């Protein structure tokens, strides 16, 4: 059951061990409740649900310094306001739910390092033995931020780098500065060594698109040159994919989509009326709205607001129950599900 969750977030061996280290008896019992209620719900097609979230994605900020072409945050395509999560709201979330939580990912939209309180937030969670991860474009890895990252107890950090030259890098990371990212990554590795810290486990994430798909071997070497712990290839999500996209890789092996006989594209994964994430985790936006998952970029399906209700009340609310029922009976009718990668090969 826990392996189902671990597979859903696709950690590699080191991260898997660290998440397992966060398990307590209370967290284990809660996870079992979630898993078995999910299985019963699938069988009966009814939104039967026991337990509370075992994982959260918390959004530190909606601001970003880049303008990546398939990112609503970078393109400023939100109806949501740009801003930072407050410490008060963050601590409310964690203090209320930490007994059942095993994992918190400090990322949804935006560049997490823009929030000056990010490290305090992570420290608050790691002090409660919660596995914490985040993702960055690497432009804010100053000496001071590198030290704060390590002292916060962050266990996993993704640095997104999609090219090994400035020219190839800015094909996707618009307004980016590869040299700055390289220097920042090396600083973080140096501080890890200087402080003799195992963490964070640093992952170079290579988002593969048409303009860089020829660079896989070069990027592996680039990762080794920087001294990072792991190299991962991530397939790209496209919001308008039915008629193709100029950024879709030529090699279908590195795509979440396949071309049909009529020339249109479809997701590779089989569409099922079920979703483990609706039973195990949720996303907390910068303003404290609870949304079902990371595919609800603009918080269209708000299931409650933490400024007026507790996470427990929202998690067990009529609105959440109704949403889970829709997933079990007509998931195809929920638009955010139509481009969901659940079941697809996200990591190539």
Secondary structure, DSSP 8 states (H G I E B T S, - for coil): -HHHHHHHHT--HHHHHHHHHT--HHHHHHHHHHHHHHHHHHHHTS----S--SEEEE--BS--S---TT-TTTTT--SS---B--HHHHHHHHHHHTTT--EEEE-SSS-GGGSTTHHHHHHHHHTTT-EEEEEE-STT--HHHHHHHHHHT--EEEEE---SSHHHHTTTSTT--HHHHHHHHHHHHHHHHHTT---SEEEEEEEE-TTTGGGHHHHHHHHHHHT-SEEEEEE---SS-TT--TTS-SSGGG-SEEE-TTS-EEESS---S--THHHHEEEE-TTSEEESSTT-TT--SEEEETTTS-HHHHHTSHHHHHHHHHHHHHGGGSGGGGG--TTS--B-
